[in-house]
Amino acid sequence: MMEKYPVQLDDAYLRSRAIQCRWEAMRPATYMHPFVIPVDITRSMAAAIKTARIEQREPDVLDDRIKKQGIVLDLVAEIDPKLWNFSGAYVGALTTFYAVKIKTRSWFEDRKWLEQDWRKVESDVVLFEQETETLEISGDALRHRHQKLANDVISKFTSCPLSSEFATPTGKGLITFDNIVGGLCRGWLNDSPVDFCLERIAGGVGHCLVLSTLAWSVGWPSTPKSPITDKKFIIHSMNLNGNHWGVIIVRLDYDEHTEKLHVRVYMYEPLIDEDYHKDMEVVWNGITEKDKLEKEGLRGFLERWHQSSAPKNALAISPIEWVETPQQPDFASCGVMVVAQVHSYLTGNHHWQLSNVSKDSIKVMRLRMLWVILCNSKERRISRSTADKVKLIHQQLADQLK
């Protein structure tokens, strides 16, 4: 449907022209058009309008008499005085159009990936084996089970709007279908599926605290009210340099006899590259300048929690231990590997750590993560008003493109 929209401003000479912007009072439909313009020119117009909002003085607010006539203030972009002008609202709509178009293409590519013959995919995977009912089965039975999982996920892909929400049984993890399409099947994982799967694993095991992947960037949470001695693990995954996943796994062992809390710290990044060690150690230790703490690390959060909930118990923190197996087999599976490593530690199944993870095993882990999110979680129903809007927009698009 989106491919049927007519395209204007496709002439090569327009790419070299400067875009001029000005404020104008107009009716909302003015400078809106029933066609699209190329995506590169759309980006240039969006950037020009953003700059103009910063650099140009916005006119005085329209008085109520003019507003009642339906007049609004908006920036207008012009690339050639002989051609059309374009309102900021139009450029904003175009930006959304192309975002949806990219997401739609990703949906079709994901669907094609899901439709592969899973009965031919060999794997040795323990991730979510209990949830997916793959525990203690192998060979043909396991491959046929994976085919069934794929069929279940395809059914969800067919029926779910992008705005569909899925929650973990504990309610602590939440993800939209929009954050699944284009990443979890084939690509690099963003923070949403990583956080969701870690919450799901922790919820099943119990006595675990999963910290948001954004905690180091935006700040650690307030001190929990529950005693730190009740917890067995603290998990903090992190995005390293914007394109690679790592994780800190903190194991807590409280000895009631000695009243001592033992802390072991495991760090893992799937490339097994020492260049990432310093960045991860900073997240643990925090940043100190001239003997003054500038930014609290995960260790500081843990010590603060200990001091608040168990000050009379001794705290013994062991040196960092680097986990050096297994190594990711491709360029995009670091998020999947982090989730699998956490699953291994929290469930006590260390067989996975000794395995040589293949690309087919990565495929199967992605499939199981998809199934757990889409088919084994709580799907939140969209509101009736949202459903009605979706139906109306679909009908309007169909009418326009007849």
MONORFEN-V929097 format. One record per run of one state. SS is the DSSP state (2 for helix, 1 for strand, 0 for the rest). FROM is the first residue (numbers start at 1). TO is the last residue. If there is no record, write none. Layout:
# MONORFEN-V929097
ss->SS from->FROM to->TO
ss->SS from->FROM to->TO
This chain:
# MONORFEN-V929097
ss->0 from->1 to->1
ss->2 from->2 to->4
ss->0 from->5 to->6
ss->1 from->7 to->8
ss->0 from->9 to->11
ss->2 from->12 to->16
ss->0 from->17 to->19
ss->1 from->20 to->27
ss->0 from->28 to->35
ss->1 from->36 to->37
ss->0 from->38 to->38
ss->2 from->39 to->55
ss->0 from->56 to->63
ss->2 from->64 to->67
ss->0 from->68 to->70
ss->1 from->71 to->78
ss->0 from->79 to->84
ss->1 from->85 to->87
ss->2 from->88 to->114
ss->0 from->115 to->117
ss->2 from->118 to->120
ss->0 from->121 to->138
ss->2 from->139 to->159
ss->0 from->160 to->164
ss->1 from->165 to->167
ss->0 from->168 to->173
ss->1 from->174 to->176
ss->2 from->177 to->179
ss->0 from->180 to->190
ss->2 from->191 to->205
ss->0 from->206 to->207
ss->1 from->208 to->211
ss->0 from->212 to->214
ss->2 from->215 to->218
ss->0 from->219 to->227
ss->2 from->228 to->230
ss->0 from->231 to->232
ss->1 from->233 to->240
ss->0 from->241 to->243
ss->1 from->244 to->255
ss->0 from->256 to->259
ss->1 from->260 to->269
ss->0 from->270 to->273
ss->2 from->274 to->285
ss->0 from->286 to->286
ss->1 from->287 to->289
ss->0 from->290 to->291
ss->1 from->292 to->295
ss->0 from->296 to->297
ss->2 from->298 to->309
ss->0 from->310 to->313
ss->1 from->314 to->322
ss->0 from->323 to->333
ss->2 from->334 to->347
ss->0 from->348 to->351
ss->2 from->352 to->354
ss->0 from->355 to->358
ss->2 from->359 to->375
ss->0 from->376 to->377
ss->1 from->378 to->380
ss->0 from->381 to->383
ss->2 from->384 to->400
ss->0 from->401 to->402
